[in-house]
């Protein structure tokens, strides 16, 4: 049974437009898969979900790369980071909902990215060829929301360093099969409900392809099977 990891980068629960849309899409994917899709949810703002990656974890990382023995504290920190990565790597597909914060991604999503993005885990490096993503064969859908910014608005209404950074990161770790959907603006918008319906329709159009790719990978049978 395939696993879909839903990574929620909003702290607003039922008030989050990006989270509502993510759940809408996931429900449709489960329906397309005859509910034979295991969904894991990672709420990044929940207390204790992400380990610290400070001086001890950084020292543990350098010990690994230099072939030195880790201290017990460093081992514990490295194992905690590894557990976060293993949840990410074990999933077959991903759904991210990402509200824009100050033109970028929420800090907890950046913390999660910095934990899982380690050499030998999500990427490799060759002095001649450069970086290479290691998470091949994965599929992702990202929902980006913003209150004021929207594509084509004047610079006085904000800029987008959120979706651009995130798309680049997905490609960096090898997740090149990714769909990006935008729900914006949500504040300077005279018809938010109409915009939401358009995004929901866009997401429904992506469901068949998303489920089909999982079937193509041999992990999901058609619902009618």
C-alpha positions in Angstrom: 0.0 0.0 0.0 1.5 3.4 -1.0 2.2 6.0 1.5 1.4 9.7 1.0 3.1 12.1 3.4 1.2 15.3 4.0 3.5 18.0 5.4 1.4 20.8 6.8 3.4 24.1 7.2 0.6 26.2 8.6 -0.3 26.7 12.3 -3.8 27.9 11.6 -5.6 24.6 11.6 -9.2 24.9 10.2 -8.6 28.6 9.4 -5.8 27.7 7.0 -6.8 28.0 3.3 -3.8 26.0 2.1 -4.5 23.2 4.6 -8.2 23.0 3.5 -7.1 22.6 -0.1 -4.5 20.0 0.8 -7.1 17.9 2.6 -9.4 18.4 -0.4 -6.8 17.0 -2.7 -5.8 14.1 -0.4 -9.4 13.0 0.0 -9.8 12.9 -3.8 -6.6 10.9 -4.1 -7.8 8.4 -1.5 -11.1 8.1 -3.4 -9.2 7.5 -6.7 -7.2 4.8 -5.0 -10.2 3.1 -3.4 -8.9 4.4 0.0 -5.9 2.1 -0.4 -3.6 4.9 0.3 -1.9 5.3 3.7 -1.8 9.0 4.6 0.7 10.2 7.2 0.4 13.8 8.5 3.3 15.8 9.7 2.1 19.0 11.4 5.3 21.0 11.6 4.1 23.4 14.2 3.1 20.7 16.7 5.4 20.9 19.8 8.2 18.4 19.8 7.7 17.2 16.2 11.1 18.5 15.0 14.3 18.0 16.9 16.7 20.9 17.4 19.6 21.0 15.0 22.1 23.2 16.8 25.6 22.9 17.9 25.4 19.3 19.1 23.7 18.1 15.9 26.1 20.1 13.8 29.1 18.5 15.6 27.5 15.1 15.1 27.3 15.8 11.4 30.9 16.8 11.1 32.0 13.7 13.1 30.2 11.6 10.5 31.9 13.3 7.6 35.4 13.3 9.2 35.2 9.7 10.4 35.4 10.6 14.0 33.5 8.9 16.8 30.3 10.7 18.0 29.7 11.4 21.7 26.5 10.0 23.2 24.9 13.4 22.9 25.9 13.7 19.3 24.6 10.2 18.5 21.3 11.0 20.1 21.0 14.2 18.0 22.0 12.5 14.8 19.5 9.7 15.3 16.7 12.2 16.0 17.5 13.9 12.7 17.8 10.6 10.9 14.3 9.6 12.1 12.8 12.7 10.5 14.6 11.9 7.2 13.5 8.3 7.2 9.8 9.3 7.5 10.4 11.6 4.5 12.3 9.0 2.4 9.8 6.1 3.2 6.9 7.9 1.6 6.0 7.3 -2.1 4.5 10.8 -2.6 4.1 14.1 -0.8 1.6 16.9 -0.4 2.8 20.1 1.0 0.7 23.1 2.0 2.8 26.2 2.3 1.6 29.7 3.3 3.9 32.5 2.4 5.5 34.2 5.4 7.4 37.5 4.8 7.9 36.6 1.1 9.4 33.2 2.1 8.5 29.8 3.6 7.5 29.4 7.3 10.5 28.9 9.6 9.4 25.4 10.7 9.4 24.2 7.1 12.9 25.6 6.6 14.0 23.8 9.8 12.5 20.5 8.5 14.3 21.1 5.2 17.6 21.7 6.9 17.2 18.5 9.0 16.5 16.2 6.1 18.8 17.8 3.5 22.0 16.0 4.4 24.7 14.5 2.1 24.2 10.8 1.6 20.6 11.1 2.6 18.8 13.4 0.1 21.7 14.4 -2.1 25.2 13.4 -3.2 28.1 15.4 -4.5 30.7 14.8 -7.1 33.6 17.2 -7.5 33.4 17.0 -11.2 29.6 16.7 -11.8 28.3 18.6 -8.8 25.2 17.9 -6.7 22.8 15.0 -7.4 19.4 14.4 -5.8 18.9 11.0 -4.3 15.1 10.9 -3.9 14.3 9.6 -7.3 10.9 8.3 -8.3 8.9 10.4 -5.9 5.9 12.6 -6.7 4.9 15.8 -5.0 2.2 18.4 -5.0 2.7 21.7 -3.3 -0.1 24.2 -2.5 1.2 27.8 -2.1 -1.0 30.4 -0.5 -0.5 34.2 0.1 -2.6 36.9 1.4 -1.5 39.9 -0.6 1.0 38.7 -3.2 -0.2 37.2 -6.5 1.7 36.7 -9.7 1.8 39.9 -11.7 1.2 42.4 -8.9 3.4 45.5 -8.5 6.5 45.1 -6.3 4.7 47.2 -3.6 2.4 44.2 -3.0 5.2 41.8 -2.3 7.5 39.3 -3.9 7.6 35.5 -4.0 10.8 33.9 -2.6 8.6 31.0 -1.2 7.5 28.9 -4.1 10.7 29.6 -6.1 12.9 28.4 -3.2 10.7 25.4 -2.5 10.6 24.3 -6.2 14.4 24.5 -6.4 14.8 22.5 -3.2 12.5 19.7 -4.4 14.6 19.4 -7.6 17.8 19.6 -5.6 16.9 16.4 -3.6 15.7 14.6 -6.7 11.9 15.2 -6.6 11.6 16.5 -10.1 8.0 15.3 -10.7 6.2 18.1 -8.8 3.0 20.1 -9.4 2.7 23.6 -7.9 -0.7 25.1 -7.3 -1.2 28.7 -6.0 -4.1 30.1 -3.9 -3.7 33.8 -4.0 -4.4 36.5 -3.0 -6.6 35.7 0.0 -6.8 39.2 1.5 -6.9 41.6 -1.5 -9.5 39.5 -3.3 -13.1 40.4 -3.9 -14.0 36.8 -4.7 -12.0 34.5 -2.4 -14.6 31.8 -2.7 -14.5 31.9 -6.5 -10.7 31.7 -6.4 -10.9 28.8 -4.0 -13.2 26.9 -6.3 -10.9 27.5 -9.3 -8.0 26.1 -7.2 -10.1 23.1 -6.1 -10.9 22.4 -9.8 -7.2 22.6 -10.6 -6.4 20.2 -7.8 -9.0 17.7 -9.0 -7.5 17.9 -12.5 -4.2 16.8 -10.9 -5.7 13.8 -9.0 -5.8 11.3 -11.9 -2.2 12.1 -12.9 -1.0 11.9 -9.3 -2.7 8.5 -8.7 -1.7 7.3 -12.1 2.0 7.9 -11.4 1.7 5.8 -8.2 0.1 3.1 -10.3 2.9 3.4 -12.8 5.4 2.9 -9.9 3.6 -0.4 -9.1 2.4 0.7 -5.7 -1.3 1.6 -6.3 -3.9 -0.4 -8.2 -6.9 1.3 -9.8 -9.9 1.7 -7.6 -12.0 -0.5 -9.9 -9.5 -3.4 -9.6 
